[in-house]
Amino acid sequence: MKQFTSFLLILVLTTFSFGQTKDLSSMEDELVILLSNLRKAEGDQAKVTANKLFKEKIAEVTQQKEALNFPFSKMETVGIIDSPDKQLRIINWNVEKDDFSHTYNCFVLHFDKRKKKYFATELIDNSFGMPFHPSEIINATNWYGALYYKIIPVKKGSKTLYTVLGWDHNSSMSQVKLIDVIYFTGKTLKLGAPIFKEGKITKKRVFFEHSKKTSMSLKYESDRERIIFDHLSPESPSMKKFRSFYVPDMSYDAYILEDGKWILNEDVIGVNKGNGEKKQTVYVLNEKNGKVEEREIKADWKNPSDPQNPNGGTEHVAVTPQESKETKDGKEHKIKLDKKDKRDPKNVSFQDQVVNKKKKKYRKRRRKN
């Protein structure tokens, strides 16, 4: 009798679980139709109506805790990103109006691991009633509006602060990249935390406004625990006060994670990781027959000073110019010498393509500004 009861219990639980998944799947089908209606809508009023219906259905779906892990793979024009710890999910989309301005919609799904409770919170775009770049801690009903594309958990004592990277269309002249923080006090969602250090200045969030005619890189490098980004400079000194004329100047800065805070480091070296493949094909000259041949190698960095390196054992140092003097015809003349950089080559990475002359030129302009 006990075996039969156990079998019946397993059957009931399996059926219930399948029913929940099937229910979310059918709800997603409804969402796909509503989303299609939204994207096809013409005119602001039609878009507002279609977006309201879509958002109401999203709100209904997110009340189920299974929505935290359900794939929702059919909604192609909605951003869904998950935190690495799987405790936070952001469902995010925008609506372009007839004047090409954007409104944003966002639901944040969160599972409190300690309290074993699930919460779903809607962020309400209230950007028209807010400062242009709000600098204080804000709540879910006073959101500036953006599309988020990356979540980075940061432990702060017993709390987890979720650093997020985002983008905002902003205006016809400029666009914005941003770094913010999402965290919870109980079930209340907050945005902004004093964890961004720039020298003696501490910020609760960071905005980067720049020209519409260019793009700015802002990304997280997990292996270096840093958020690296293009440094922005005005196209000319006369445009210093106008952010819509700021563009990347070929140098990079980064916020590096130290003791639960993001510390600004200027003029860091960027590196391209390649295409993520473990192996890559290169072309080499066969010294015996003089022909160019394909060769497959591991796509990782080789330390030239490592004796195990195929080319290996050679001392590898970065060099920088320094001024010295030599005596010639009884007179001293200034000359350029190469100064060895004593840094460990393991800790130095190099960007794939760096035009040194242009970089120096931009740095000089940056110092003047």
Secondary structure as UniProt FT lines:
FT   HELIX           2..40
FT   HELIX           44..61
FT   TURN            62..63
FT   HELIX           65..68
FT   TURN            73..74
FT   TURN            76..77
FT   STRAND          79..82
FT   TURN            84..85
FT   STRAND          88..96
FT   TURN            98..99
FT   STRAND          102..112
FT   TURN            113..116
FT   STRAND          117..125
FT   HELIX           127..129
FT   STRAND          138..139
FT   TURN            140..141
FT   STRAND          147..156
FT   TURN            157..158
FT   STRAND          159..168
FT   STRAND          174..185
FT   TURN            186..187
FT   STRAND          188..191
FT   STRAND          196..198
FT   TURN            199..200
FT   STRAND          201..203
FT   STRAND          206..211
FT   TURN            212..213
FT   STRAND          218..221
FT   TURN            222..225
FT   STRAND          226..234
FT   HELIX           237..239
FT   TURN            240..241
FT   HELIX           243..245
FT   STRAND          246..258
FT   TURN            259..260
FT   STRAND          261..268
FT   TURN            274..275
FT   STRAND          279..285
FT   TURN            287..289
FT   STRAND          292..298
FT   TURN            304..305
FT   TURN            307..308
FT   TURN            310..311
FT   STRAND          318..328
FT   TURN            329..330
FT   STRAND          331..341
FT   HELIX           345..347
FT   HELIX           356..368
//
